[in-house]
Amino acid sequence: MSSDDGWYYDVSTGTVGQGKDPSALNRMGPYPDRATAERALEIAAERNKAADEADDEWNN
């Protein structure tokens, strides 16, 4: 999958779209499919939690 045909989540509008948009600074992606792009914020939260837990383990 190239980034030209990936799916993106627009954080400013809450919408999901396909394809690259050079003027879109508020997009997360690319994701492999629409359903995954719709979960972008959930995925980011999961990754942040895992990174925070890893930091806590490293610092202890």
C-alpha positions as CSV (number, residue, x, y, z in Angstrom):
1,M,0.0,0.0,0.0
2,S,1.4,3.4,-0.9
3,S,0.4,6.5,1.1
4,D,-1.5,7.7,-2.0
5,D,-4.2,5.0,-1.5
6,G,-4.1,4.7,2.3
7,W,-6.9,5.8,4.6
8,Y,-6.6,8.9,6.9
9,Y,-8.4,10.3,9.9
10,D,-8.8,14.0,10.0
11,V,-8.6,15.1,13.7
12,S,-10.1,18.6,13.0
13,T,-13.3,17.2,11.4
14,G,-13.5,13.7,12.7
15,T,-13.9,12.3,9.2
16,V,-12.1,9.5,7.4
17,G,-10.9,9.8,3.8
18,Q,-8.8,8.0,1.3
19,G,-5.7,9.3,-0.5
20,K,-3.1,11.8,0.2
21,D,-4.0,15.5,0.6
22,P,-0.9,17.7,0.7
23,S,-2.8,20.6,2.4
24,A,-4.1,18.4,5.3
25,L,-2.0,19.0,8.3
26,N,-4.5,17.5,10.8
27,R,-4.5,14.0,9.4
28,M,-3.4,10.7,11.0
29,G,-2.4,7.8,8.8
30,P,-2.1,6.2,6.4
31,Y,-4.0,3.2,7.7
32,P,-4.7,0.1,5.6
33,D,-8.4,0.3,5.6
34,R,-11.3,2.6,6.5
35,A,-12.2,0.7,9.7
36,T,-8.7,1.1,11.1
37,A,-8.6,4.8,10.2
38,E,-11.9,5.2,12.1
39,R,-10.1,3.9,15.2
40,A,-7.1,6.3,14.8
41,L,-7.7,8.1,18.1
42,E,-8.2,4.8,19.9
43,I,-5.0,3.4,18.4
44,A,-3.0,6.5,19.3
45,A,-4.3,6.3,22.9
46,E,-3.3,2.6,23.1
47,R,0.2,3.4,21.8
48,N,0.6,6.4,24.1
49,K,-0.4,4.2,27.1
50,A,2.1,1.5,26.1
51,A,4.8,4.1,25.7
52,D,4.0,5.6,29.1
53,E,4.1,2.2,30.7
54,A,7.5,1.5,29.0
55,D,8.8,4.8,30.3
56,D,7.6,4.0,33.8
57,E,9.4,0.6,33.7
58,W,12.6,2.2,32.4
59,N,12.6,4.8,35.2
60,N,12.0,2.3,38.0
